[in-house]
Amino acid sequence: MKPLIIINPNSSEAVTAGIDRAVEPLRAFGPIRCVTLAEGPPGIENQRQADLTIAPMLALAATLEDDASGFLIACFGDPGLHALRDQTRLPVCGIQESAVVTALTMGQKFGIIAILPASIPRHLRSLGAMGVSDRLAGDRALNLGVGDLGSYDATLARMTEVGTALRDNDGANVLILGCAGMAQYRVPLQQATGLPVIDPCQAGAAMALSRIALERSRNA
């Protein structure tokens, strides 16, 4: 069986390794392979960086297509999602779209924990295109870059502060981690806030694997 291929559009092997650990439980439902875009920036923190990953990501996906059952773009904001859907007939999911769709089934209002303020406008554009802006409670930034997320205690403390503000001030009843590199904080943040917390890579892998299964059932 060909694997779902998860593409990390930044060049951080540490982020890719974290994604790989996050989706390990989903391998019970199908094979998964995580790959890194070597041409990507160390972290994707704004629209320009996200857009610059699209062309090399499409080229990488083209080289992998014969050995894939589907693709998941593991960057919040889903750069190149629709372009890759144009390029291939295989199922293609993005982690932001998947996380939001999952959140809609778990609560009335969702809150997003972004890394930096520069990340928020691209999140909002994607949510507007999805037509779900009225279900957004808030999108608040940690003011931490991708490279800072490895500082566990400081990141969890700040994440708890932001998650609590989304709950108490904005009315969120489900939280979405707004970066592919945040998976290790899902469980402790859920415990700290008392809200369901969605890791977008896990949500994306689950959705992509279900799409792959659906395609197989149609062709059976």
Rosetta blueprint (number, residue, H / E / L):
1 M L
2 K L
3 P L
4 L E
5 I E
6 I E
7 I E
8 N E
9 P L
10 N L
11 S L
12 S L
13 E H
14 A H
15 V H
16 T H
17 A H
18 G H
19 I H
20 D H
21 R H
22 A H
23 V L
24 E H
25 P H
26 L H
27 R H
28 A H
29 F H
30 G L
31 P L
32 I E
33 R E
34 C E
35 V E
36 T E
37 L L
38 A L
39 E L
40 G L
41 P L
42 P L
43 G L
44 I L
45 E L
46 N L
47 Q H
48 R H
49 Q H
50 A H
51 D H
52 L H
53 T L
54 I H
55 A H
56 P H
57 M H
58 L H
59 A H
60 L H
61 A H
62 A H
63 T H
64 L H
65 E H
66 D H
67 D H
68 A L
69 S L
70 G E
71 F E
72 L E
73 I E
74 A L
75 C L
76 F L
77 G L
78 D L
79 P L
80 G L
81 L H
82 H H
83 A H
84 L H
85 R H
86 D H
87 Q H
88 T L
89 R L
90 L L
91 P L
92 V E
93 C E
94 G E
95 I H
96 Q H
97 E H
98 S H
99 A H
100 V H
101 V H
102 T H
103 A H
104 L H
105 T L
106 M L
107 G L
108 Q L
109 K L
110 F E
111 G E
112 I E
113 I E
114 A E
115 I L
116 L L
117 P H
118 A H
119 S H
120 I H
121 P H
122 R H
123 H H
124 L H
125 R H
126 S H
127 L H
128 G H
129 A H
130 M H
131 G L
132 V L
133 S H
134 D H
135 R H
136 L E
137 A E
138 G E
139 D E
140 R E
141 A E
142 L L
143 N L
144 L L
145 G L
146 V H
147 G H
148 D H
149 L H
150 G H
151 S L
152 Y H
153 D H
154 A H
155 T H
156 L H
157 A H
158 R H
159 M H
160 T H
161 E H
162 V H
163 G H
164 T H
165 A H
166 L H
167 R H
168 D H
169 N L
170 D L
171 G L
172 A L
173 N L
174 V E
175 L E
176 I E
177 L E
178 G L
179 C L
180 A L
181 G L
182 M L
183 A H
184 Q H
185 Y H
186 R H
187 V H
188 P H
189 L H
190 Q H
191 Q H
192 A H
193 T H
194 G L
195 L L
196 P L
197 V E
198 I E
199 D L
200 P H
201 C H
202 Q H
203 A H
204 G H
205 A H
206 A H
207 M H
208 A H
209 L H
210 S H
211 R H
212 I H
213 A H
214 L H
215 E H
216 R H
217 S H
218 R H
219 N H
220 A L
